[in-house]
Amino acid sequence: MAPKNPSVRLRPDIESLPTYVPGERPTVGMQVYKLSSNEIAFPPLVAVGAALVDAGADLNRYPDMYATELTEVLGARHGVGAERVTVGNGSVAVLQHVLSAVCEPGDEVVMAWRSFEAYPIAVQVAGARAVMVPVDAEGRHDLPAMAAAVTERTRVVLLCSPNNPTGPALTQTELRAFLAAVPASVMVVLDEAYIDFVTAPDPTDGPALLGEHKNLVVLRTFSKAYGLAGLRVGYALARRRLTAGFRAASTPFGVNIMGMAAALAALQAEDQVRARVAEVITERDRVAGALREQGWTIPDPQGNFVWLDLGRRATAFADHTRSRGVLVRAFAGDGVRVSVGEPEGNDLFLSLAGEWAARSARTLERA
Ligand SMILES: *Cc1c(COP(=O)(O)O)cnc(C)c1O
C-alpha cells in the first residue's frame, strides 16, 4: 500500500549539509563597518563601471558559452593555453564542478581544518566524504599529516593558501614537496583566492607547476583582489584532459555577460588593482602589528584578514564589536576572522580589540 502522505525525499547527505554562514550584513541606517566577508572595501573601478554600462546593451543575448575572450586572456596571463581554463560563477561554483567531475560516492577528499567553510559543503554535495586534517598551532596546513591521510579512497586533496580563515600561506617549496609526496592519481586542488596579498617569501605559484604535475588544479577568483565579489567570476587552471571534464560538468553559460565584461576590464586595469592590493597589505600589516602590541597572538596573516584564536569567546567577541558597529566573522567555539577594511573601520576594530584585550588581562590578573 502506498504511504498516506507521500513526499519527495531529499538525498540524506543533502539534508544533513552544514549551512554556509555568510558574513553578516549591516542593518540599514546604522554606520557599520563590514569586516566579515573578506571583500575589498574600495568601490568598483571606474573602468569596470564603464564596461558594465556597455555590456548592459546586450543583456537580451546569451553570453558566449565558452567565455572565449576571458579564457584566452586568463590563459595568456598565466602562461597556459585557453584550453586549460575553466571559468564559472565564482570559484566556489568552479570547485563544485571540479569535484563533481571526479568524485563518486564514498570517495574521500582530504582538506585542512579549519579552512574555507565552503569546502565540506561542496564535498558533501559531490557525494564524497571530507577527511579533515587539523591545522597546526600556527594555523598552517600540516602537509605531512595531509599526505599521510591519503588512502586508496582519496580522490582529491584541497589546499588553501593563504588559508581562510587562519591566514598563513604555503611556500612554493612546501607545495613542490607535497606534490612529490602525493600519488599522481590524486587530484590536488590549490585554492589561491588570496594569492595577490601574499608578502611572505617563496609564495606559491600554482600555474607555474601545471606543466610538471598533471594532477594539479589551481583555483583563482575575481572576488578578492579584483574587487568583483558581487559579480561572481572564478576559474580553474588544469591540464587539458581534466579541463575538458570540468567544463562538461559545468553549468552552461556559467559566467554572465556582466561578469565577463567586468573581469576583462579589471584585468586591463591591473595597475590600479595592484595599487589597491598594496594599500590593503599596508593596512593588514598595520592591523596585525597593533593587535600584537595589544597582546594578541595571531597567525601570520597573508590574506586580507586576520584571525583571532578566541576559542569559546569567539561569539561574545563578535557580539561586542557588532554592538559598536563592526561586523566580524565568528566561528563559534573556535575564533574570529576580521577582514581588512577601510582605515577608519580598521581603527574602530582595533580600539574594540584593545578594550577586549585590556579587560581580559584584568580578568586574568584577578584570577
Ligand atoms: C573568498 C574565497 C573564494 C572565492 O569564492 P568565489 O566563489 O570566487 O567568490 C574562494 N576560496 C576561498 C578560500 C575564499 O576565501
The ligand as an SDF file (V2000), in Angstrom:
LIG
                    3D

 15 15  0  0  0  0  0  0  0  0999 V2000
   36.5010   34.0930   -0.9610 C   0  0  0  0  0  0  0  0  0  0  0  0
   37.0790   32.7720   -1.2860 C   0  0  0  0  0  0  0  0  0  0  0  0
   36.9240   32.2270   -2.5460 C   0  0  0  0  0  0  0  0  0  0  0  0
   36.1850   32.9540   -3.6170 C   0  0  0  0  0  0  0  0  0  0  0  0
   34.9770   32.4040   -3.8820 O   0  0  0  0  0  0  0  0  0  0  0  0
   34.1090   32.9960   -5.0840 P   0  0  0  0  0  0  0  0  0  0  0  0
   33.0810   31.9480   -5.2650 O   0  0  0  0  0  0  0  0  0  0  0  0
   35.0370   33.1100   -6.2570 O   0  0  0  0  0  0  0  0  0  0  0  0
   33.5890   34.3100   -4.6420 O   0  0  0  0  0  0  0  0  0  0  0  0
   37.4920   31.0010   -2.8180 C   0  0  0  0  0  0  0  0  0  0  0  0
   38.2190   30.3640   -1.8950 N   0  0  0  0  0  0  0  0  0  0  0  0
   38.4180   30.8760   -0.6790 C   0  0  0  0  0  0  0  0  0  0  0  0
   39.2630   30.1480    0.2910 C   0  0  0  0  0  0  0  0  0  0  0  0
   37.8400   32.0910   -0.3320 C   0  0  0  0  0  0  0  0  0  0  0  0
   38.0130   32.5740    0.8870 O   0  0  0  0  0  0  0  0  0  0  0  0
  1  2  1  0
  2  3  1  0
  2 14  2  0
  3  4  1  0
  3 10  2  0
  4  5  1  0
  5  6  1  0
  6  7  2  0
  6  8  1  0
  6  9  1  0
 10 11  1  0
 11 12  2  0
 12 13  1  0
 12 14  1  0
 14 15  1  0
M  END
$$$$
